Structures are given as C-alpha cells and as structure tokens.
C-alpha cells in the first residue's frame, strides 16, 4: 500500500476525528467478563459437535508459532468520512507493526498503516482507499471486498462470477492471500445478491462482523514470517 502521506505521529493523531466518550471501566469490565464467559461456554459446546478435521484447521489459523496476537484499545475514531481512520493505543514497541491486521469481535476490522512507539493508525474496512481479498464460504468463489461509503454496517464484494451459487446468509471469510490475516477469518454475512442480465458479475452486499459504532477493544495479528522478512530487507537498505 502506498504511504498515507502522514509525516509525523502528531499530524495523524490530530487528524483523526472525534474522541469517543466511553462507558466507565467498571461497566466495560463487567460486560467483557460476561461476554468471555458466554464465549467459553459456546466454544465448549461447539467442540462437541465440530469434526476433528475442521477443529484442527481452525486451530492452525492462529498458530502462535506464526501469528502474534496483541490486545489493544481504540482511543480515537472517525466514522463519518469516506476515508475513515482509527487510532489504537499500541505501537511498534508493543509488538504492533505497519501491516498488522486488526480484529473486532474476532472479525476482520482493519489494517495498520502507520505506527509510532505506542500508537498505531488503522485503515478500517469502512475506508474507501483499501480493499480486501475475501472468499464466499470456506471453499467458494474469491472476490474483492470494498466499501462504497454508504453504511458503516455493510460493504460489497465485487468480481463474483454470475454463475457462482451465492445466497443471502452465506458467510464471507478472508482468503489469506494478502498476508494481513490468515485464511478463514470471518468478515461478515451476505445480506443481498444483485445482478442484471447484462452483467458478467454479481454484486454482493455483506453485513460486516465488525461493529464500528461501538468498536473499542480489538486484537492485532502480526505474521512473524513477514516481520522476519522485513527485517532482512531492512538490513540491505
């Protein structure tokens, strides 16, 4: 991705829109504890019904030998522009790097484009200057996820062949082709499929899994293999 043209940390920290006013820490911790308990219960239930092959595949997605996971908090947001931005409270010294992927509620949410020692600037899905390689289902058609600037809750998948069998309710996942995320990270659920007889491709409207109206606690994923490659490249510059 080309540089966003921001020369110093203060410039992009100041450029990002409003500072959200959040609920008290006590209330948030109570909610998170309840949600974590629910998720642990749900995971335990699912393990009883999911085939071992599928479970093994899922476990490998976030193999800690490959992926580093860093929790963080969103401290500034802009969600009213065509090129929305987020700022999180983790940076290079915390293990978050340019190119790291961001998850919200376990779903694709954004990509780090600039870092300081302890902050990072993120392009979310709701930014018209970025696109994502996605797949319909876990083994289906590949397309490009883009945001048209209309709705914080939806995006569109384009370049899907008209002959592809796609239905509302199907889930959209990452392909892993861009190196930002492993394959099979949930993006969202198909809300609507449209095309005309003159079209060669379908347009798929997706309800996003990330909630940008209330986004706060997130996770960053960094591929160790990419970091090592970047370090080698920097040695010869």
C-alpha positions as CSV (number, residue, x, y, z in Angstrom):
1,X,0.0,0.0,0.0
2,X,1.3,3.5,-0.8
3,X,2.2,5.8,2.1
4,X,-0.7,7.7,3.5
5,X,1.4,10.8,3.4
6,X,1.5,11.5,7.1
7,X,4.9,12.7,8.2
8,X,4.7,12.5,12.0
9,X,2.7,11.0,14.7
10,X,1.1,14.2,15.9
11,X,-0.2,15.0,12.5
12,X,-2.3,11.8,12.1
13,X,-3.2,11.7,15.8
14,X,-4.7,15.2,15.4
15,X,-6.2,14.4,12.0
16,X,-8.4,11.6,13.3
17,X,-11.9,12.8,14.1
18,X,-13.7,12.8,17.4
19,X,-12.5,11.3,20.7
20,X,-15.3,8.9,21.7
21,X,-16.7,9.1,25.3
22,X,-16.8,5.5,26.6
23,X,-18.7,3.9,29.5
24,X,-16.9,3.5,32.8
25,X,-14.2,0.9,33.1
26,X,-16.2,-0.9,35.7
27,X,-19.2,-1.3,33.4
28,X,-17.0,-2.4,30.4
29,X,-15.1,-4.9,32.5
30,X,-18.4,-6.4,33.7
31,X,-19.7,-6.7,30.2
32,X,-16.4,-8.2,28.9
33,X,-16.3,-10.8,31.7
34,X,-19.9,-11.8,30.9
35,X,-19.1,-12.0,27.2
36,X,-16.0,-14.0,27.8
37,X,-17.9,-16.5,29.9
38,X,-20.5,-16.8,27.2
39,X,-17.9,-17.4,24.5
40,X,-16.1,-20.0,26.6
41,X,-19.4,-21.9,27.1
42,X,-20.2,-21.6,23.4
43,X,-16.8,-22.9,22.4
44,X,-17.1,-25.8,24.8
45,X,-20.5,-26.7,23.2
46,X,-19.2,-26.4,19.6
47,X,-16.2,-28.6,20.3
48,X,-18.6,-31.5,21.0
49,X,-20.2,-31.2,17.5
50,X,-17.4,-29.9,15.2
51,X,-15.5,-32.6,13.3
52,X,-11.9,-33.1,14.3
53,X,-10.6,-32.2,10.9
54,X,-12.4,-28.8,11.0
55,X,-11.3,-28.1,14.5
56,X,-7.6,-28.8,13.6
57,X,-7.9,-26.5,10.6
58,X,-9.4,-23.7,12.8
59,X,-6.7,-24.1,15.5
60,X,-4.0,-23.7,12.9
61,X,-5.4,-20.3,11.8
62,X,-3.9,-18.6,14.8
63,X,-0.9,-20.8,15.3
64,X,1.3,-18.9,17.8
65,X,4.4,-20.1,16.0
66,X,3.2,-18.0,13.1
67,X,0.8,-15.3,14.4
68,X,1.4,-12.9,17.3
69,X,-1.8,-11.6,18.9
70,X,-1.8,-8.3,20.7
71,X,-4.9,-6.9,22.5
72,X,-5.4,-3.1,22.3
73,X,-7.9,-0.4,22.8
74,X,-9.2,2.1,20.2
75,X,-8.6,5.6,21.5
76,X,-9.7,7.8,18.6
77,X,-12.1,7.2,15.7
78,X,-13.6,8.9,12.7
79,X,-16.6,7.1,11.2
80,X,-18.3,10.0,9.3
81,X,-15.9,10.3,6.4
82,X,-15.3,8.5,3.1
83,X,-11.7,7.7,4.4
84,X,-12.3,6.8,8.0
85,X,-9.4,6.2,10.4
86,X,-8.9,4.6,13.8
87,X,-6.1,5.0,16.3
88,X,-5.2,2.3,18.8
89,X,-3.0,2.5,22.0
90,X,-0.4,0.0,20.8
91,X,2.6,0.6,18.6
92,X,5.9,-0.8,17.5
93,X,7.4,-1.1,20.9
94,X,4.2,-3.1,21.9
95,X,4.6,-5.5,19.1
96,X,2.2,-3.9,16.6
97,X,3.7,-3.1,13.2
98,X,2.8,-1.5,9.9
99,X,0.8,-4.2,8.0
100,X,-0.6,-5.9,11.1
101,X,-4.3,-6.9,10.8
102,X,-6.9,-5.8,13.3
103,X,-9.9,-7.9,14.6
104,X,-13.1,-6.7,16.2
105,X,-15.2,-9.4,17.9
106,X,-13.0,-11.9,16.1
107,X,-13.8,-10.5,12.7
108,X,-11.8,-8.6,10.1
109,X,-11.8,-4.9,11.0
110,X,-8.7,-3.2,9.6
111,X,-5.1,-2.9,8.7
112,X,-2.3,-0.9,10.4
113,X,-0.8,1.7,8.0
114,X,1.4,3.8,10.3
115,X,2.9,3.3,13.8
116,X,4.7,5.2,16.5
117,X,6.2,3.7,19.6
118,X,2.9,3.3,21.4
119,X,0.1,4.1,18.9
120,X,-1.0,2.9,15.5
121,X,-3.1,4.3,12.7
122,X,-5.6,1.8,11.2
123,X,-7.5,1.8,7.9
124,X,-10.8,0.1,8.8
125,X,-12.9,-1.8,6.3
126,X,-15.0,1.4,6.2
127,X,-12.3,3.3,4.3
128,X,-12.7,3.7,0.5
129,X,-8.9,3.6,-0.1
130,X,-8.5,-0.1,0.8
131,X,-9.8,-3.4,-0.4
132,X,-9.6,-6.9,0.9
133,X,-9.3,-10.4,-0.7
134,X,-12.3,-12.5,0.5
135,X,-14.0,-15.8,-0.2
136,X,-17.6,-16.8,-0.1
137,X,-17.7,-19.7,2.3
138,X,-14.6,-21.6,3.2
139,X,-14.0,-23.1,-0.2
140,X,-16.1,-20.8,-2.5
141,X,-15.6,-18.0,-5.0
142,X,-12.9,-15.3,-4.4
143,X,-13.7,-11.6,-4.8
144,X,-12.8,-8.2,-3.6
145,X,-14.4,-6.6,-0.5
146,X,-14.8,-2.8,-0.9
147,X,-16.7,-0.1,1.0
148,X,-18.8,2.3,-1.0
149,X,-19.2,4.9,1.7
150,X,-22.9,4.5,2.3
151,X,-23.3,2.4,5.5
152,X,-21.0,1.6,8.5
153,X,-22.5,-1.8,8.8
154,X,-22.2,-3.1,5.3
155,X,-19.6,-3.5,2.4
156,X,-19.7,-5.1,-1.0
157,X,-18.0,-8.0,-2.6
158,X,-17.3,-7.4,-6.3
159,X,-15.8,-9.5,-9.2
160,X,-18.0,-12.5,-8.3
161,X,-18.9,-14.5,-11.4
162,X,-22.6,-14.5,-12.3
163,X,-22.5,-18.3,-12.5
164,X,-21.5,-18.7,-8.8
165,X,-24.1,-20.0,-6.5
166,X,-24.3,-17.4,-3.7
167,X,-27.2,-16.9,-1.3
168,X,-28.1,-14.5,1.4
169,X,-27.0,-15.9,4.7
170,X,-23.7,-17.3,3.3
171,X,-20.6,-16.2,5.3
172,X,-17.6,-14.3,3.9
173,X,-14.1,-15.1,5.0
174,X,-10.6,-13.8,4.4
175,X,-8.5,-15.7,1.8
176,X,-5.1,-15.1,3.5
177,X,-3.7,-14.0,0.1
178,X,-2.7,-10.5,1.3
179,X,-0.6,-11.7,4.3
180,X,-2.5,-9.4,6.7
181,X,-4.8,-12.2,8.1
182,X,-4.7,-16.0,7.9
183,X,-7.4,-17.6,5.8
184,X,-10.9,-18.2,7.1
185,X,-11.2,-15.1,9.4
186,X,-14.9,-14.2,9.4
187,X,-15.7,-10.9,7.6
188,X,-19.5,-11.0,7.7
189,X,-22.7,-12.5,6.3
190,X,-24.2,-11.9,2.9
191,X,-27.3,-9.7,3.1
192,X,-28.2,-9.3,-0.6
193,X,-27.1,-10.5,-4.0
194,X,-27.8,-8.5,-7.1
195,X,-27.1,-8.6,-10.9
196,X,-28.7,-7.8,-14.2
197,X,-28.7,-9.9,-17.4
198,X,-26.1,-7.6,-18.9
199,X,-23.7,-8.1,-16.0
200,X,-20.9,-10.6,-16.1
201,X,-20.5,-10.4,-12.3
202,X,-22.7,-10.3,-9.2
203,X,-22.6,-7.6,-6.6
204,X,-22.8,-9.0,-3.1
205,X,-23.8,-6.8,-0.1
206,X,-22.3,-8.0,3.2
207,X,-23.3,-7.2,6.7
208,X,-19.9,-6.7,8.5
209,X,-19.0,-8.6,11.6
210,X,-17.0,-5.6,12.9
211,X,-19.2,-3.0,14.7
212,X,-17.7,0.4,14.0
213,X,-20.4,2.2,16.0
214,X,-19.2,0.7,19.3
215,X,-15.6,-0.5,18.5
216,X,-13.3,-0.3,21.4
217,X,-11.4,-3.5,22.4
218,X,-9.6,-5.1,19.5
219,X,-6.8,-7.5,18.7
220,X,-3.9,-7.1,16.3
221,X,-2.4,-10.0,14.3
222,X,1.1,-10.0,13.0
223,X,2.7,-12.7,10.9
224,X,6.1,-13.5,12.3
225,X,7.3,-14.6,8.9
226,X,6.5,-11.2,7.4
227,X,8.3,-9.4,10.2
228,X,11.4,-11.5,9.7
229,X,11.4,-10.9,6.0
230,X,11.1,-7.2,6.6
231,X,14.0,-7.2,9.0
232,X,16.2,-8.9,6.4
233,X,15.2,-6.4,3.7
234,X,16.0,-3.5,6.1
235,X,19.5,-4.9,6.6
236,X,20.4,-4.4,2.9
237,X,18.8,-1.0,2.5
